[in-house]
Each structure stands twice: as C-alpha cells, then as structure tokens.
Amino acid sequence: MELTVTHFLIVCPLVFLAGFVDAIAGGGGLISLPAYMLAGVPAHMALGTNKLSATFGAVISAWRYSKKGYTPLKLSLYCVVCALAGSAAGARLALLVSDRYFKIVMLVLLPITGVLVTRKKAFDRERPPLSEKRTIFLGMLISVGLGLYDGFYGPGTGTFLILLLTSLAHLRLHTANGVAKAINLATNIAAAAVFLTNGSALYLLGLGAGLFSIAGSYAGTVCFEKGGAKIVRPVMILVIVLFFVKVLSELELF
C-alpha cells in the first residue's frame, strides 16, 4: 500500500503513547495495533508493522529493567526460549486467518482484553515466594501460552504477563515487570521475523514508528521508577472504543 503523511501523523504519536503505557503496566498493544488500523493499514500488515515498531521499544524497556536488577537471568532465559517458540507459532497461525475473519476475532477479543486490563489489581498484593524449580516451571508455561497469544494477536500481553507472574509464580511486582519485558522482547522478535519473512509489514512506517516507540518506552520506564501510572487506563479505554467502532463499521455486520 502507498504510505502518506497522514499514516505517520496518526500512528507515530499513538505508538509513542503505547511505548509509554507498555513500559509502565503492559498493554501498549491495545493502543499501537488499533493505531495502525485506524490509519487504514490492513489487518495482517498492521500486525507485522506493529511487531516491527514494538520490538524497538521492547529493547529499551528490557534493557532498562535489566539494568535496574529486576530481571533474574536464569528464570528469564527459560521463559524467553518458551516465548520464542510460542510467538512464532502464533504468528504463523495469524497468517492463515483471512483479513475479515481476523477482524471478527478482534471484535471478540478486544473488549475482553480491555476489560481484563482496565480492571487489573491482582499484582497489588505480594505473595510468598515459591521454590526455584516451581517458579521456573510456571514461568515457562506462562511464557509459551502468552507467547502464542502475542504472536497471533498481542494487545494486553505485557499486562497479562505481569498479572500471571505475580499471581501464579509469586514474583514481586518489579521482578515480574523485568521478566515480562524480557519475554515480551522475545515474542516481538519471533513474531516480527515471521511477519517480515512473509511480506506482512510496512518497513518505512514500522521503522519510523519504532523511533517513537523507543522514546515512549524510555519515558515510561522512568515514570514507572517514580511510581506514576494514573493516565494509562483512560487513554487505553478511549482507543479501544474508537478501534471497536471502526472494526464494526468495516465489517458491515448490520
């Protein structure tokens, strides 16, 4: 498809916001994926381009959290390997679904994802730590499952990772966030590789938006360290509603 200035004007500011949100609490895909589709990018192209730009921001987030000591190496390595496999499989599955049916799937998943993300409070309570083996086993299960989801669809993955790592694997919030960022980086790389090798990405738009993703992710990690995240949910809700209405209008179900 032919890119115009309008595509960049719509996508880039929202991708910056997505990177900011994702670095704080996950769920940036709830903003960035709709941004591409609001700009008129077809579903599969939007998925691939979104993964390309999100990878840049994920690198910054993962690096910042690792630098702060929030990313235990052994646990993260096991999780990353499982996440790579799951995400690659999910992306291949997404390529098999037609554009129309994929939008129908999003019509179902998007409201569910939005509700779960905006109502999350599960990681406010700390739990007693588990044994190392059990923590690694649960981390691997979570990684492969959400890796599959992230490769196929994606929005909300970072938030779901934090929720599950704190509630099931009993990680502390900062550690869960650090491990989640490492997993999210792996899922983005694997999915992006699949979409790129199948020609399902707009390189120029993805690379341009990637710069904004880097800036947003850096700002978000700084904000997380200072404890600020109050603006995240209202913005996500607004974008979800706009995206939901747009998909409904395109499908012409009524």
C-alpha positions as CSV (number, residue, x, y, z in Angstrom):
1,M,0.0,0.0,0.0
2,E,1.1,3.6,-0.6
3,L,2.0,5.5,2.6
4,T,1.1,9.1,3.1
5,V,2.0,11.7,5.8
6,T,-1.4,11.1,7.4
7,H,-0.4,7.5,8.2
8,F,2.6,8.8,10.2
9,L,0.7,11.5,11.9
10,I,-1.9,9.0,13.2
11,V,0.5,6.2,14.0
12,C,3.6,7.8,15.5
13,P,2.1,9.7,18.4
14,L,0.0,6.7,19.4
15,V,3.0,4.4,19.2
16,F,4.9,6.8,21.5
17,L,1.9,6.6,23.9
18,A,1.8,2.8,23.5
19,G,5.5,2.5,24.4
20,F,5.0,4.7,27.4
21,V,2.0,2.6,28.6
22,D,3.7,-0.7,27.9
23,A,6.8,0.2,29.9
24,I,4.7,1.1,32.9
25,A,2.0,-1.6,33.1
26,G,2.0,-3.5,29.8
27,G,-0.9,-3.4,27.3
28,G,0.7,-1.0,24.9
29,G,-0.5,-3.1,22.0
30,L,-4.1,-2.0,22.9
31,I,-3.0,1.4,21.6
32,S,-0.4,0.6,18.9
33,L,-2.3,-2.1,17.0
34,P,-5.5,-0.1,16.8
35,A,-3.4,2.9,15.7
36,Y,-2.2,1.2,12.6
37,M,-5.8,0.0,11.7
38,L,-7.2,3.4,12.4
39,A,-4.8,4.8,9.9
40,G,-6.2,2.3,7.3
41,V,-3.4,-0.4,7.4
42,P,-4.9,-3.9,6.6
43,A,-5.1,-6.3,9.5
44,H,-2.1,-8.6,8.6
45,M,0.1,-5.6,7.6
46,A,-0.9,-3.9,10.9
47,L,0.1,-6.9,12.9
48,G,3.5,-7.2,11.2
49,T,4.3,-3.5,11.3
50,N,3.2,-3.2,14.9
51,K,5.5,-6.1,15.9
52,L,8.4,-4.3,14.0
53,S,7.9,-1.0,15.8
54,A,7.2,-2.6,19.1
55,T,10.4,-4.5,19.1
56,F,12.4,-1.3,19.2
57,G,10.6,-0.1,22.3
58,A,10.8,-3.6,23.9
59,V,14.6,-3.5,23.6
60,I,14.7,-0.2,25.6
61,S,12.3,-1.5,28.3
62,A,14.1,-4.8,28.7
63,W,17.5,-3.1,28.9
64,R,16.3,-0.5,31.5
65,Y,14.7,-3.1,33.8
66,S,17.7,-5.4,33.5
67,K,20.0,-2.5,34.3
68,K,17.9,-1.9,37.5
69,G,18.4,-5.6,38.5
70,Y,14.8,-6.6,38.0
71,T,15.5,-9.4,35.5
72,P,16.8,-12.6,37.1
73,L,18.9,-14.3,34.4
74,K,18.1,-18.0,34.9
75,L,14.4,-17.6,35.1
76,S,14.3,-15.1,32.2
77,L,16.3,-17.4,29.9
78,Y,14.0,-20.3,30.4
79,C,11.0,-18.0,29.8
80,V,12.5,-16.4,26.7
81,V,13.1,-19.8,25.0
82,C,9.5,-20.8,25.6
83,A,8.2,-17.4,24.5
84,L,10.1,-17.5,21.2
85,A,8.5,-20.9,20.3
86,G,5.0,-19.8,21.3
87,S,5.1,-16.5,19.5
88,A,6.5,-17.9,16.2
89,A,3.7,-20.5,16.2
90,G,1.1,-17.8,17.0
91,A,2.3,-15.6,14.2
92,R,2.1,-18.4,11.7
93,L,-1.4,-19.1,12.8
94,A,-2.4,-15.5,12.3
95,L,-1.2,-15.5,8.7
96,L,-3.6,-18.4,8.0
97,V,-6.7,-16.3,9.0
98,S,-8.3,-14.1,6.4
99,D,-8.5,-10.3,6.9
100,R,-12.2,-10.4,7.5
101,Y,-12.2,-13.3,9.9
102,F,-9.3,-11.8,11.8
103,K,-11.3,-8.6,12.4
104,I,-14.2,-10.7,13.7
105,V,-11.7,-12.4,16.1
106,M,-10.5,-9.0,17.2
107,L,-14.1,-7.9,17.7
108,V,-14.5,-10.6,20.3
109,L,-11.0,-10.4,21.9
110,L,-10.7,-6.7,22.1
111,P,-13.5,-6.0,24.6
112,I,-12.4,-9.0,26.7
113,T,-8.8,-7.8,26.7
114,G,-9.8,-4.2,27.5
115,V,-12.0,-5.3,30.5
116,L,-9.3,-7.5,32.0
117,V,-6.6,-4.9,31.6
118,T,-8.5,-2.0,32.9
119,R,-9.8,-3.9,36.0
120,K,-6.5,-5.4,37.0
121,K,-5.5,-5.1,40.6
122,A,-4.1,-8.6,41.2
123,F,-0.5,-7.6,41.5
124,D,-1.1,-5.1,44.3
125,R,-0.7,-7.9,46.8
126,E,2.6,-9.7,47.3
127,R,2.6,-13.5,47.8
128,P,5.2,-15.8,49.5
129,P,7.9,-16.9,47.1
130,L,7.8,-20.4,45.6
131,S,10.7,-22.8,45.1
132,E,13.1,-22.0,42.2
133,K,12.0,-25.1,40.2
134,R,8.3,-24.4,40.6
135,T,8.8,-20.7,39.7
136,I,10.7,-21.7,36.5
137,F,8.1,-24.3,35.5
138,L,5.3,-21.9,36.0
139,G,7.2,-19.1,34.2
140,M,7.8,-21.4,31.2
141,L,4.1,-22.4,31.0
142,I,3.1,-18.7,31.2
143,S,5.7,-17.8,28.5
144,V,4.6,-20.3,25.9
145,G,0.9,-19.7,26.4
146,L,1.2,-15.9,26.2
147,G,3.8,-16.2,23.5
148,L,1.2,-18.0,21.4
149,Y,-1.3,-15.3,22.1
150,D,1.1,-12.5,21.4
151,G,2.2,-13.9,18.1
152,F,-1.4,-14.3,17.0
153,Y,-3.0,-11.1,18.4
154,G,-0.9,-9.4,21.0
155,P,-2.6,-6.5,22.8
156,G,-2.5,-6.8,26.6
157,T,0.3,-9.4,26.6
158,G,2.6,-7.4,28.8
159,T,-0.2,-6.8,31.4
160,F,-1.2,-10.5,31.3
161,L,2.4,-11.5,31.9
162,I,2.7,-9.3,34.9
163,L,-0.6,-10.5,36.3
164,L,0.3,-14.2,35.9
165,L,3.9,-13.9,37.0
166,T,2.8,-12.1,40.3
167,S,-0.4,-14.2,41.0
168,L,0.8,-17.7,39.8
169,A,4.6,-17.6,40.0
170,H,4.5,-15.3,43.1
171,L,7.1,-12.8,41.7
172,R,7.3,-9.4,43.3
173,L,6.0,-6.6,41.0
174,H,9.4,-5.2,40.0
175,T,10.8,-8.6,39.2
176,A,7.6,-9.6,37.3
177,N,7.9,-6.5,35.3
178,G,11.5,-7.2,34.5
179,V,10.9,-10.8,33.4
180,A,7.8,-9.7,31.5
181,K,9.8,-7.2,29.5
182,A,12.4,-9.9,28.6
183,I,9.6,-12.3,27.5
184,N,7.8,-9.5,25.5
185,L,11.0,-8.7,23.7
186,A,11.3,-12.3,22.7
187,T,7.7,-12.6,21.5
188,N,8.0,-9.4,19.5
189,I,11.2,-10.6,17.8
190,A,9.8,-14.0,16.9
191,A,6.5,-12.7,15.6
192,A,8.2,-9.8,13.7
193,A,10.6,-12.3,12.0
194,V,7.6,-14.4,10.8
195,F,5.6,-11.5,9.5
196,L,8.6,-9.9,7.8
197,T,9.7,-13.0,6.0
198,N,6.1,-13.3,4.7
199,G,6.0,-9.7,3.5
200,S,3.4,-8.7,6.0
201,A,4.9,-5.4,7.2
202,L,5.4,-1.8,6.1
203,Y,9.1,-1.2,6.7
204,L,9.2,2.6,6.4
205,L,6.2,3.1,8.7
206,G,7.4,0.4,11.2
207,L,10.9,1.9,11.4
208,G,9.6,5.4,11.8
209,A,7.1,4.4,14.5
210,G,9.9,2.4,16.1
211,L,11.8,5.6,16.9
212,F,8.7,6.9,18.7
213,S,8.3,3.5,20.5
214,I,11.9,3.9,21.8
215,A,11.2,7.4,23.1
216,G,7.9,6.3,24.7
217,S,9.4,3.2,26.3
218,Y,12.3,5.2,27.8
219,A,9.9,7.8,29.2
220,G,7.6,5.0,30.6
221,T,10.4,3.2,32.4
222,V,11.5,6.4,34.1
223,C,7.8,7.1,35.1
224,F,7.5,3.5,36.5
225,E,10.5,4.0,38.7
226,K,8.8,7.1,40.1
227,G,5.5,5.3,40.6
228,G,3.3,7.2,38.2
229,A,0.7,5.4,36.0
230,K,-2.7,7.1,36.5
231,I,-3.2,8.3,32.9
232,V,-2.7,4.8,31.4
233,R,-6.2,3.3,31.7
234,P,-8.4,6.2,30.5
235,V,-6.3,6.6,27.3
236,M,-6.5,2.8,26.6
237,I,-10.2,2.8,27.1
238,L,-10.7,5.6,24.6
239,V,-8.5,3.9,21.9
240,I,-10.3,0.6,22.4
241,V,-13.7,2.2,21.9
242,L,-12.6,4.0,18.8
243,F,-11.0,0.8,17.4
244,F,-14.0,-1.3,18.2
245,V,-16.3,1.1,16.4
246,K,-14.0,1.3,13.3
247,V,-13.9,-2.5,13.0
248,L,-17.7,-2.8,13.4
249,S,-18.1,-0.2,10.6
250,E,-15.7,-2.0,8.3
251,L,-17.3,-5.4,8.8
252,E,-20.7,-4.0,7.9
253,L,-22.4,-6.5,10.2
254,F,-25.6,-4.5,10.5
